């Protein structure tokens, strides 16, 4: 009966908590959260609240709970060096050290790593610490993407055509970024279809989980501002309708090469999740970025399908023994739809902005699974906060059935809420298939 520490309080961590307590090893879960997640709290033997940068508090809770290992959910504690602090008192963790978390926390680190070790999939890019040379490189590209070098909550990427019109505006954005950040990355704008490939690494061996497609745009038809993710889907064949098996294998191969390069570069083994955001383009597979943890919402698509004991899986990652453990996922389709406040992603002066602190009621959601995110459980009920509230997941033999389960459950939540009803639907997916077919051309 191992004791396990979970750091994090979102829907992703709720899905992780569920996977932990499902284990046949009968673990006791202890959760360190920035805010109280009622779903995680109900699954835990003990909880503590505090900031993710408070390493002393996290270590104290881990030691007082006599935990065998920790699982780090979000990126903030990784950047803060929580894994390093736990390792210093001989508590291993699923998650990279502060140095290795640069895979996510420093976009320039990852781009330069691929370039240095000749790993395929890089976009054309340059990293700048000052403005000289920026204008020339901008003009050398057809269309561009501009990124600050650091964590931005998934909302810092500026894309030509979406966030700015021309190179002149791009130049001004670079100037603004360098006023607040040490570096700015300028990349070529890629065209294609994106997919998420979350891989598990013990530092030497890398195993892929089923690919997922996320939808970041706020409104139906992929319109509106980017969000942390309005929902996602995966398919029963462990592909996606526009994917070929070769695409997934290429993504896995890149990730394996990156894991090996990280060890060569730093002398440390990367133990945790390497979540690659990839795009299939006319010229082949390209890497958009890596995250150093499970995705949110993508974790909610794959963890409920995991057939391998999750605690055994965590131990294999810690012990460098992933090849000794068969890792399998159920052949089921999943659709995740996020319930959000009606004002989510809208300007603060919008009439619906006040909905971000409203009370909601959850009715009969049928066979769907609910994962709580930014909610506050009070004595008089459940309240939303400023971000995504509840991830609703349908799981079934086919994508159409899974979508129906998720959509039916979403409508059982009452209050000033909204969601993307088109996620996982045949109409939206058909657009992706058509887009990919037009890029690939005839077989």
C-alpha positions, 0 to 999 in steps of 0.5 A: 500500500504505497503512499503517493503525493500528487501536486496539482489541482486541475482536471488533469490532476483529477484524472491522474488521481483517479488513475492512482486510486484505481491501482490494484496496489491499493495506494493512499493518495495525498494531494498538495493543491493550490486550490481545493479540487473537490474531486481530488479531495474525495479521492485523497487520504490527506490534502494540503493547500499552498503555492507551487513555488513553496518547495519547503511546504511541499517537501514537508507535506511529502515527508509527513505523509511518508510518500514513496514517490510524487507525481507532478501535474502542472508545469509551474512546480516543475519550473520552480524546481519541486522535483529537485527539492523532493529528490534532495530528501530521497523522494523520487518523482514523475516529472523532470528536474528544473533543468530538464523541464526547460523542454517546456519552460524554454522554447529556445532550449528545445529548438536549439537541442533539435538543431544541435543533435540533428533531430528532424522536425524543426521549423526554421527559427532564430532566437534573439536576445536583442532587436538587431537582425530580427527584421532581416530574419522576419523578411526571410520568411513567408509568414511568421510565428513569434514566441516569448521564451518561457511559460505563457499559460498556452497563450503566448504564441503570436501567429501572423494572420491570427494575432497580427497582419504583417511583418511590421506588426511582428517587429513591434511584437518582438520589441514588446516581448524583449522588453519583458523577456530575455529572449524572443523566438521567431519561427516560420508559420507552418500549415497543416493539422496538429496532434498531441502525442504524450509519451512516457520516458524513464530516461532511456526508453520512451513509450507513446500513448494514443494520439489526441487532437485538442481544440484551443479556439473558444468558439464553434468552428475553431473561431475566437481566441485561443484558450487552454483547450476547449476539448479533445478527442481520441479514436478507438484505433489509436490513430486519428481520422487524418493520421497515418501510423507512420505519422505517429511513429515519426513523432515517437522517433523524434521524442526518443531522439530528444530524450537521448539528446537531453541525456547527452546534453545534461547528463540527467535522465528525463523521467516523466511525460514528454508531450509533443505537439506535432503538425503534419505539413506538406513537407512532413512532420514538424514539432511545434513544442514540447510540454513536460507533463500530461496535457489538459485536456488530453490527459482526460482522453488517455488515462481512463483508457490505461489498462496497465496498473498506473502505480506500476507504470510510475515505478517503472518510469522511476526505476528506468524499467519501462521496457519490462512493463507492457503498457496498453490502452483500451481500444475505445474512443473518447471525447472531452468537452470542457464546461466553461463560464459563459464569459470565458475568453471574452473581454472583461467589459462583456455582459457575460464576464460576471458568469466566471464566479457563478454557481452551477448545478450538476444534474444526471450526467449518465455514463460520462466522467467528470473531472473538476478544474477551476471550481470552488466547492462551498457550503451552498454549492459549486461555484466556477472561478475564472477559467475552465470549470469541468472536463466532461468525457464520453468513452465508447466503442466509437467516436460518434457514441463517445461524442453523444455521451459527452454532449448529453452530460454537458447539457445536464450542468445548469448555470451560465455556462458554455462549451464547444458542441462541435468537438468530436462531431463528424462535421468538424472532423471531416474538415480536418480530413479534407484539409489533410488530404489537400495537403498530402495530395493523392497517395 
